[in-house]
């Protein structure tokens, strides 16, 4: 071991999932997500998925360097577990659909569809 080399250190996290969001796309778009359409995709996903802050969170939504896709009026995001699928998220997209397409499970379940009464059964 040479005099200048230092030992590696490890920093533990509680992350189960990591979502990378392109910073360049986010900056070009300047918002467009969330209920009012005024948040970046990263901030809107953090709030929608109840992602905590720092290493103690279960889910991390992190800004990343450019993925070299550069779509118009959209942001590129990827689930780090599935790096083979870059998701191009158009501005104003429903965050529930973004969550589903990224393959994230935040413990919420889909609402059961409202069952409509069958007209044949209601007539007696």
N, C-alpha and C positions, 0 to 999 in steps of 0.2 A: 504494500500500500504506500503510495507516494505521500509526501508531506502536504500537498495541496488538496488531496481528495478528502471529502467529508462523507460520513456514513449517511445512507438514505434514512429518511424518516417517514412514518406512516401517520396519516390523519384519518381517523375513522369517521364514517357518516352513517346515518340511518336511512339513507336514500334507498327506495325500492325501485323507483323509476326516475329517469332523467330525460327531459324534453329539451332539445336544442332549438332555438329560434334565431333565425338570421338577423343580425343587428343591422346590416346594410338595408335589407328589405324593409325592416321596421322603421328605420330612419327616413327612407324615401316615402313611405306611406303616411307617416306622421299620424298615427291613431287608426281609427276605423273599426275598433272592436269594443266589446262590452255593451251594456244596455244603452248607453248614450252615444256610443261610437267615438268616444274621446280617448280611449286607452290603446296602448300598443298590444299586440297579441300576447307578448310575454306577461304584461301586467294583468290583462284580462284573464288569461289562463290561470295565473297564480291565484287570483281572487276567486274564480269560478271553481277551481279544483281544491280550494282551501289548502294550498301548498304553504307550508310554514317557511320560515327564513333559515338560511344557513345550513349547517351540517346536521341539525337535529330534526329537520323536516323529513317526512316520508317520501315526498315528491319534490324534485328540483326542476324548476323551469329556468333555463340558463340561456343567456345571449351567446351566440357563437359567431365566428367569422363567416364570411360569405361562402355559400355552397356552390357558387357559379351557375345558378339557374336563372336568377334575376327576372322573375315574372312581373308583368305590369299589374298594378293595383292588387297585389297579393303579397303574402309573406311565406317563406319556406320554413317548415318546421319538421323535426324528425324525433321519433322516440329512439333513444340510444340502444334499446333492446332490439330494434328493427332498423338497422342502418341502411338496409337495402331499399327502403321506401321513404323517399322525400315527399312530404305532403305540401302541396301548394294551396295555401289557405287564402281564398279571396276576401277582400275587405268586407266586413259586415257579416261574415259567416256565423252561423249558430254555434256557440261554444260547446253545446252538447254533442253536435255532430263532429266537431273537431276532436273532442275527447274520444269519441267512438272510433274515428278513423285513425287516431294515433294509437289505438289499442290500450287506452288507459282505463283502469277501473278504480273509481274513487269511493266505492261502496254504495253509490246511489243506484237504485234500480229504475228501470223504465216504469212509467205509470201504466197500469193495465188499460187497454183500450176500452172506451165506454161501449158497453153492449147496448145496441139499439133493439128495442122490442120488435119482434117479428110481427108485421101487420096481420098475418094469418092467425097468430095466436091471440091477438087482442080482440078480435071480433068473436063474440060468443053467440 
